Each structure stands twice: as C-alpha cells, then as structure tokens.
C-alpha cells in the first residue's frame, strides 16, 4: 500500500477503520497510543515520525516490516506454530479482499481463522459496537468464499469459521440489546457448526447462547442449552470443557440443584487443571473466570461468605480492559453484600459497577443492575436506594448501540 510505503500513518488508520471497522479506541489498544493521539493522527492533526512509534504500529496492526521500510518484525520470523497467535499477516481486511477475488487457499483460510480467533480473544476488552463491523466484514468474506466452488476441506473450514463468527455476532447483538439479530446469528451458527461436523464448536455455540439466556433471566433455558453443550463437549479441549461445565454449575445452582451444581463446579476445576494449552481465541477460560462463576454458584446456593471471597478474588485478577466482566462481577458482589445485610455496601457496589462501565454500558450490565435494584425494593424509601434507582435509569439511556 502506498500509505504504508510513505509512512502516512493517518491514512493507514483511516483505511483500517474504513475496511475493517477498527475504530480509534481499538487502534489505541493495539498500538499502545492514547485514543486522543490516534484521533489526531487520523484527522491529520499530528504526523508520526518516531521509529519507535512506527514499529509499535507495525506490531500492533501486524503490518509486515517491509511495507513500512522496517526490518522484518520478530513475529514475521516465527518458525514454530503457536497454540494461539493473534491475526497474522495479511491483516483481516486484506484476507477478505483476497477471498473475494480468488479460490480460497490454505494460507488464506489460516489467516482468516487466526483473525476470527483474535476477534474472539479481544471481545471481552472491546466494545461490542466496535466488534460488530469487523465481525460483519468477516461474515461477508466467508459468505463470498462459500458461494464459490471449493474443495471439501476448504468448504468445511469455511463453514466452521462461519459458525464462530455467527456466535460472536450473536453475543455482540445481545450485548447491544438486539435480541432478534442475536437469535438469528446463533441459529445460523448452530446450522453451520452442524454442517461442519464440529461437536466442539457446537458446544461453544450452545454455551455462548446459554450466557445470553442466563443474563436475560431465562435460566431454565440456559440449563438445557448447557446440558446439550456438555454432551457435545465430550471430545473438546479441557479448557473448553471447563468453561462449559462451570457455566452449567451456575445454571444448576440458580435452579436449586445443589448437588449437581457442586459436582459440575468440581468437574470444571478438574478440566481446567488438565488444560495445558494457553488461553486464546475461542478458548479463553482461565482461573479468574472460574472463580467468578464459582462465586455466582455459591451465591445462588446461599453460601454468601464463600461467594463474596471468590468474587473479590475474581475481580482483583480480571483484566482492567475487561470492562463488562468486571462490572458484572461487581454487581454479583453487590447482591451478595445485600444478602449479608449491608444495604449501603450493596448500593455503593452498584454505583461502582456503573462507574466501571461508564461509556461502555451494554445490555447485560443494565439487566444485572436492574436485577439488584429489584432486590432493593423493600428499602425503596431509603435515600441510597432512591439515588441508585435514578442511576440505573440513566444507565439504560446510555446503552451503546451499533
């Protein structure tokens, strides 16, 4: 690209936004620059001449060094395949452009698979409104590829990519409060996973959909989906099996099945202990996430001291960029503190959760905040509860839409 050759970084950033839907905030996270600085560069208010900054941009956006007049970057010289690698050269928009013009090659499919895995891994720390454009472009690219004659192997890989992208879009549209689109994408994903004969992917999709159902208060439906997911996950990697069974533990506890919930929780911890592959892509489940689900499980079972300790540990270890996850954990802890008899602490934690989510309020946070507010109904006349009710109403108005 001429913009790269001339080191016109503003044009490079604009191209990333136009062709891949990568906004200033996401560019800032990838390059280590501030969002305001990225915006200035994009609008021409600032140029980039520092070699250090150019190298960071090359590494963050996976632009080959030669395109920017640099030596090959370290990630270009890797000889051993990694268990997980972020979107590799060429970048997502280049891959999709290639897929739209030519028969899909093994290399093109590998890059697209890596790009989708990268989108999944970044999802918790990326606003859904930013994720949707990138995922939609990937969906279009796979659709165009599948519309052309392909080998059986290429078609199967394409269908599996389609299933993963559809699942991520289903979750993103749920986070944005659009249930009809969410349901449509999950349905597409389940059909694609079935055609791709991928039980492990079907387990992933069912679990993603169960999270949507659980968040929306349809916990019986979530339990059924997770029981189906557990069957399909029989041959999945340990990290994915741990994620499925830990979510099942939470759903069973919400339904009052103490024995089943604790057994599933133990099973989830066992599978996670067996996981020797690093977290990445679709398999992002880690010990802090297990602690969070365990905290919710114990809260449903009425063991509030254990729940509070686990939730505090999970919050302390959750990535600062995972705004949604930290906010939801804080709301879970608010409910525990209320159950322990501390009204002021509960109200303060709900405010804290909404502060964490400020500017990134999504549907799960609004639903969870309203759930805690409903539990506060007996104290509706108390000043902290009245103030909180106003804050929760404001959060609904801040719901981010794509």
N, C-alpha and C positions, 0 to 999 in steps of 0.2 A: 504494500500500500504506500502511496506517495506520502501520506501524512506521517507514516512511521519513518520513511526514509529521510524526511525533512525534520523529523522530531517535532512535528506540530501536535503537541500533546492535547491541546484543546480540541483539535479535530478528531483525534483518536478517541477521546472521551465522548464526544458527540456521536461518533459512529457506534460506540459501544451502547449508548443509550438508544439510538435510533434502530439499530439492527438486532440488539439482544435484550433491550429493555432493562439494562443495568443503569440504575439511577445514581445520583451523586452520593447518597449515603452508602450504597453498596460499593461504589468505586473507592470511597474513602476507606472502608473496612479492608478492601483488598490491597490497597496501596500504602496504608498507614498514614495517609494525609487526613487533614481535617475536612469535614464536609464543606465548610465555607471556602476553603482553599480550592477544593475540586470545582466548586461552582464558579469561582473566579477564573480558573483555568478554562473551563468550558465556555464561558462567556467572553473570553478574550481579555479579561481584566488583568491577567497575570500569565506570564510565559514560564516555561520550565527549561532551565539550562544546566542545573546541577546534575552531574553524572550520578551522584548517589540517588537522587530522586528518580531519574530516568531508569536506573537499574531496579529500584523498588517497583516502579510502574510495570516494567517488563516482567518481573517475577510475579507481581500480583495479578496481572491480566494474562499471564502465560503467553507473552509476545516473544517469539524467537529473537535472540540477541542480534542476529544478523540483520533483522528488519529495522533495528534502531541503531545500527552501526556499533554494536557491542560484541564482545566475545560471546561464544555460546554460554548460556546460563547453566548452572550446575544441574538443574532439573532436566535439561536437554541431553545431558551426558549420561543419565542413569542407564545402567546395563541390566540390572536385575529387576524383574517385575515386582511391584509392591502390592501388598494385600489391598491397599486403598491408595489412590492417587487422585488429587483434585483434577478438574478438567485440564487435559493436556493439549499440546499444540496439535492441530489448529484449534482456535477458540470456537465456542459453540456456534456463533453466527457463521463462521467460515465452514464448519462441518455441515450445517443445514443448507448452506448455499451449494456446497458440493453435492449433497444428497439430492437436491432438487434438479441437478443437471445430469448426473451420471448414475449408472448402476452402482448400488451400494457395495463398497469394498470392505474387506475385513478391517482395514485400518480405520475407515470412516465410521463403521459401526462401533469399533472400540473407543474411538474418541467421543462419540455420542453417548455411549454407555457411561464413560467417565464424566461427561458433562452433566448427565442426569444424576449420577451418584453425588457429584459436587453440589448440585442444587438441593438434593435431599439432605446432605450433611449440613449445609448452610441454612436450611429452612428455619431452625429454631432461633437463629440470630438475625434473620432477615424479615422485614415486614412483609406480610402476605401480598400487599399491594405492589411491592417490588418484585416478589417472586412470580406472580401471575404472568406478566408479559414474557419473561424468559421461558417459563414452562409452556405457555401457549405457542411460542415460536418453535420449541422443541416438538410439540404435538403436531404442528403443521408439517415440520420436516419429516417426521415419521410417517404421517399420513401420505405425503407425496411419495415417499420411498415405497410404501406398501401398495400404492396404486400402480407401480410399475412391476414388470416381471422380475422375480427374484429367485435365487436358489432357495431350496427348502431351509437350509441352515440360516441364510440371511433373513428370510421371512420370519423364522421362529425368533431370532434375536430381535428383529424389529417389533414383533408383537409383544415381546417381553418389555422392551423399552416403552412401548405404548402403555402397557399396564402400569408401569412405575410412574410415568408422567401423569397418567389419569388419576392415580391415587393421590399424588401430591397436589394436583389441581382440586381434587375433591376436598382435601383438608383445607387448602387455601381459601376456597369459596365458602366453606363453613366458617372459617375464621373471619371472613368478611361479611358473614350474615346472610349469604345467598344459598338457602337450602336446596332450591330446585337445581341449580348448577352443580352443587356439591353431590346430590344424589345421582345426577346424570353422569358425572365423571366417575363416581365409584362404580356405577353399573357398567360403564364402558371398560373400566379397569378389570372388573371381575370376568367379563366376557373374554378380554384379551388374555388374561392370565390362564383361563381355561383352555383357550386355543393354543397357547404357548406351552401347555402341559407342564406348568411350573407350580407345583404344590407349595413350595416355599414362598413364592410370590403371592399366591392366593392367601396364604396365612398372613403375610404382611398387609395385604389389602383389607382383609377382614378385620385385622387389628386396628388399622387406621380408621376404618369405618366405625368400629366399636367405640373408639375415643370420641368421635363425633356424637354418637348416640348417648354415651355416658354423660358427656358435657351438657347435652340438651335435656338431661333428666330421664331419658328412656333407658333405664338401667337393665331392665329385663331383656330388652332387645340387644343391648351391649353384651350381656352374658351369653346369649345364644350365639352371637357372632364370634365371641372369643372361644366358646366350646368348639365351634366349627374350625376356627383357626388352629386350635391346639391339635386337632386331628391332622390337618394339612401340614403342620409344622414338624411332623414326626421325623422327616429327613433333613430339616433345615439346620443351619449352623447354630451352635449353642447360644450365641448372643441373641439371635432372633427368637429362639425358643424361650430364653429367659424373659424377653420383652413380652411375648405372648402370655406366658403363664403368670407373670407379675401383674399384668393388666387384668387377667382373669381373677386373680386373688382379690383385687379391689372390687370388681363387679360382684363377686360372690359375697364378699363382706357386706356390700351395700344391700344385698338381698337377704341378709341374716344367716347365711351359711357359714358359720364359724369354722367348723372342721374343714370344709372344702377350701375356704379362703386361706387358712394357715398352711394346709398341705400344698396348695398352689404357690404360696409365697416361698415355702421351703424349696419347692421344685425350681422356682425361678432363680433363687440364690445358687442352687446347685448347678444349674445350666450356666450361669454367669461365671462361676468358678472354673468351669471347663473351657470357657472361651479363651482361646489363645490368639485369635486374630484381633488386630487393633480395631477400635470402633471407627466406622466410616461409612459413607454412602447411606444405604438403606438400613444398615445395622449400626445404629448409633447408641444402643443401650449401654449404660455404664452404672457403676455402683451408686453415684449420687441420684440417678434416676430411679434405681431400685429402692433406695432409701425413701424417696418421695412417695412412691407407690405403696411402700410398706407403711409409711406414716398415715396415708389415707386409709389403708386397710384397717390398721389398728384403731383409727378414729371411728370408723363405721362399727367396729366391734365394741366400742365404748371404753377402750383402754387408752385414755387420753394422755396419761403421763408418758407412756411409750411412744404414742403418736407425736406428741409435742417434741420429744427429743429427736426422733427420726426426721421430722420436718425441718427442725432448726439445722440439723446436720446437712440435710439435702440442700437447703437454701444457702448455707455457707460455702458449699462446694459447687454450686451451679454456676456456669459461666456468666459473667456480668453481661455479656451480649445477649443471653437468652432471656429477653425481657418478659415474654409471655410466660415461660416456665417459672421464673422467679416470682412473678405477680400471682400466678395461680397457687404456688406453694404458700405464699404469704396469706392468701385468702383461706387456704386449708387450715393454716395455723390459727387464723382469727377464729374459725369455727371451734377449734379445739380449746382456745382460751375462753370462749364463751361457755363451753360445756364445763369448764373448770370453775366457772363462776366469776370471771373477770370481764365485766362489761366494758370498762374503759380500755383494757388491753385489746379486746376484740375490735372495738371501733377504731382504735389507733392503727391496728394492723390492716384494716380495710383501707384506711386513708393511705397507709404506706404502700399497699399494693397498687393503688391507683396512681400514686406518685411515680412508682417504678414504671408503670405502663404509660405514663404521660406522653401523648403524641403517637402512641402505638397501640391504642385501645382496640382490641379485637373481640369478636363475639364471645369466646369462652370466658374472657375476663369479665365482661358485662354480665353474662349468665351466672357466673360464680359469685360475683359481688351481690347480685340480686338475691341469690340463694341465702347468703349470710344475712342480708338485710331482712329477709323473711323470718329468720330465726330470732331476730331482734324485735319482732312485733310486740311481745309483751311489755317492752320498755319504750314503746313508741313515743311516749310523752317526755322521755328524758332528753335533755339538750344534746348530748353526744349522738344519740340515735337520730334526732331530727336533723342535725347538721350532716350526718352521714347519708341520710336519705336524699338530701339535696345534692350531695357529691355524686351519688350513684346515678341520679337522673342526669347530671352533667356528663357522666361517662358514656351514657347511651348516645348523647348528642355528638360525642367525639369518635364514635365508631368509624373506623377507617374503611373506606370503600375503594375498590379498584377503579 
